[in-house]
Amino acid sequence: MEIDELLTDAFGRVLEGVESVLDGLSQEDLEARPGPGANTIAWLVWHIARVQDDHVSDVAGHEQTWTSGGWEERFGLGLPPGDTGYGHTPEQVAKVSGIPGADLLAYYGAVHARTLDYLAGLTAADLDRVVDVNWTPHVTLGVRLVSVVDDNQQHNGQAAYVRGLLGAEGLSGESR
C-alpha cells in the first residue's frame, strides 16, 4: 500500500463517520445539547470540516474551501472567516445552527474531495516536509495529517455519542 492510499483510507473513514452520524437527523437533533455548554452534532460536524479544510489547505498552499466555495456566506454564522471552532464558548457553539444536515455533509464532502486531490500522489518522502516551525520539534506534513485524522475521528466519536444519547426519547426525555 502506498502512503497516499493509506491516507485516503484514513480520511475516507472520517467521511463514513460524518455520513453515519448525520443520517436521518432532524434539525432539532442536530442542534440538541446533551448538557449546558455541550457541543451539538451540527457544531461537531462543522468543526470536523473546518479543521480539515484549514489544515489541509494550509499544507497544500491553497485557499480554504470555506471561503473559495462560498460556504462561509452560505452558512452565514457571523464568525470570522478563519474560525475553525477551536476554543469556542457555548455562545459561539450556538451560532452553528440552522444548517441542514445535507448542507453540513455537502461542505464536508467538498473539503474531503479537495483533501483526496491533495493526497493523490503523495510519497513517503513528502511526509518529512516541515509544515509548521511554531512547535518543538517542528511539525512535519505526516504529523499534521495524522493530527487532522485523529482530531476528526475524536469529534466523530463525540457526535456519534450525542446521537446515541438522543435515542428514542431524545435528550429532553420526551417520546419522539
C-alpha positions in Angstrom: 0.0 0.0 0.0 1.3 3.4 -0.9 1.2 6.3 1.6 -1.4 8.2 -0.5 -3.7 5.1 -0.4 -3.2 4.8 3.4 -4.1 8.4 4.0 -7.1 8.2 1.5 -8.4 5.3 3.5 -8.0 7.2 6.8 -9.8 10.3 5.6 -12.4 8.0 3.9 -13.2 6.7 7.4 -13.8 10.3 8.6 -16.3 10.7 5.7 -18.1 7.5 6.7 -18.4 8.7 10.2 -19.8 12.1 9.2 -22.3 10.4 6.8 -23.4 7.9 9.5 -23.8 10.5 12.3 -25.9 12.9 10.1 -28.1 10.2 8.5 -31.8 10.9 9.2 -31.3 13.6 11.9 -33.8 16.4 12.2 -32.7 20.0 12.7 -33.7 19.6 16.3 -31.4 16.6 16.7 -28.6 18.4 15.0 -28.8 21.3 17.5 -29.6 19.3 20.7 -27.1 19.7 23.5 -26.6 16.8 26.0 -25.9 19.3 28.7 -25.4 23.0 29.3 -22.4 24.3 27.3 -22.0 20.9 25.4 -21.3 20.8 21.7 -24.1 20.0 19.3 -23.8 17.5 16.4 -24.1 20.4 14.0 -21.2 22.1 15.6 -19.1 18.9 15.8 -19.5 18.1 12.1 -18.9 21.8 11.1 -15.7 21.7 13.3 -14.5 18.5 11.7 -14.9 20.1 8.3 -13.3 23.4 9.3 -10.2 21.8 10.9 -9.6 19.6 7.9 -10.3 22.4 5.5 -7.9 24.8 7.4 -5.1 22.4 8.0 -5.0 20.6 4.6 -5.5 23.9 2.7 -2.5 25.3 4.6 -0.1 22.4 3.8 -1.4 22.3 0.2 -1.0 26.1 -0.3 -4.5 26.9 -1.4 -7.4 28.9 -0.2 -9.8 27.1 2.1 -13.0 25.6 0.6 -14.9 27.5 3.3 -14.2 30.8 1.5 -13.4 29.8 -2.0 -16.5 27.6 -2.3 -18.8 30.2 -0.8 -19.6 28.1 2.3 -18.9 31.0 4.7 -21.6 33.1 3.1 -24.0 30.2 2.6 -23.9 29.2 6.3 -23.9 32.9 7.5 -22.7 32.1 11.0 -21.3 35.5 11.8 -17.9 34.0 12.8 -14.5 35.3 11.4 -13.6 33.6 8.1 -10.6 31.7 9.6 -12.6 30.4 12.6 -12.4 26.6 12.9 -14.2 26.4 16.3 -11.1 25.9 18.4 -11.8 27.2 21.9 -15.4 28.1 21.2 -17.6 29.3 24.0 -21.1 27.8 24.4 -22.4 31.0 22.8 -20.1 30.5 19.7 -21.2 26.9 19.5 -24.8 28.1 19.4 -24.0 30.2 16.3 -23.6 27.0 14.3 -27.3 26.5 13.9 -30.0 26.5 11.2 -27.8 24.5 8.9 -29.5 21.4 7.4 -27.6 18.1 7.8 -27.4 17.9 4.0 -25.6 21.2 3.8 -23.1 20.1 6.6 -22.5 16.9 4.6 -22.1 18.8 1.3 -19.5 21.2 2.9 -17.6 18.2 4.4 -17.8 16.4 1.1 -16.3 19.4 -0.7 -13.5 19.5 1.8 -13.0 15.7 1.6 -12.7 15.9 -2.2 -10.0 18.6 -2.0 -8.2 16.6 0.6 -8.2 13.5 -1.7 -6.9 15.6 -4.6 -4.1 16.8 -2.4 -3.3 13.3 -1.1 -3.1 11.8 -4.6 0.5 11.1 -5.4 2.0 11.9 -2.0 5.1 9.9 -1.3 6.6 8.8 2.0 9.4 11.4 1.4 6.8 14.1 1.3 5.7 13.4 4.8 9.0 14.6 6.2 8.5 18.2 4.9 8.3 20.6 7.8 5.0 22.5 7.6 5.0 24.4 11.0 8.0 25.7 12.8 6.0 27.1 15.7 6.4 23.9 17.7 9.4 22.0 19.1 10.0 19.7 17.4 8.8 21.2 14.2 5.6 19.7 12.7 6.0 17.6 9.6 3.4 17.0 6.9 3.0 13.4 8.2 2.4 14.5 11.7 -0.1 17.2 10.6 -2.1 14.8 8.5 -2.3 12.2 11.3 -3.3 15.0 13.7 -6.2 16.0 11.4 -7.4 12.4 11.1 -7.1 12.0 14.9 -8.9 15.2 15.7 -11.7 14.5 13.2 -12.2 10.9 14.5 -12.4 12.1 18.1 -15.1 14.6 17.1 -16.9 12.0 15.0 -17.0 9.8 18.1 -18.4 12.7 20.2 -21.1 13.3 17.6 -22.0 9.6 17.5 -22.2 9.7 21.3 -24.6 12.6 21.2 -26.6 10.9 18.6 -26.8 7.8 20.8 -28.0 10.0 23.7 -30.8 11.3 21.5 -32.3 7.8 21.5 -36.0 7.1 21.1 -36.9 9.7 23.8 -34.5 12.5 22.8 -32.4 14.5 25.2 -35.5 16.0 26.9 -36.7 12.6 27.9 -40.0 13.1 26.0 -41.0 10.4 23.5 -40.3 11.3 19.9 
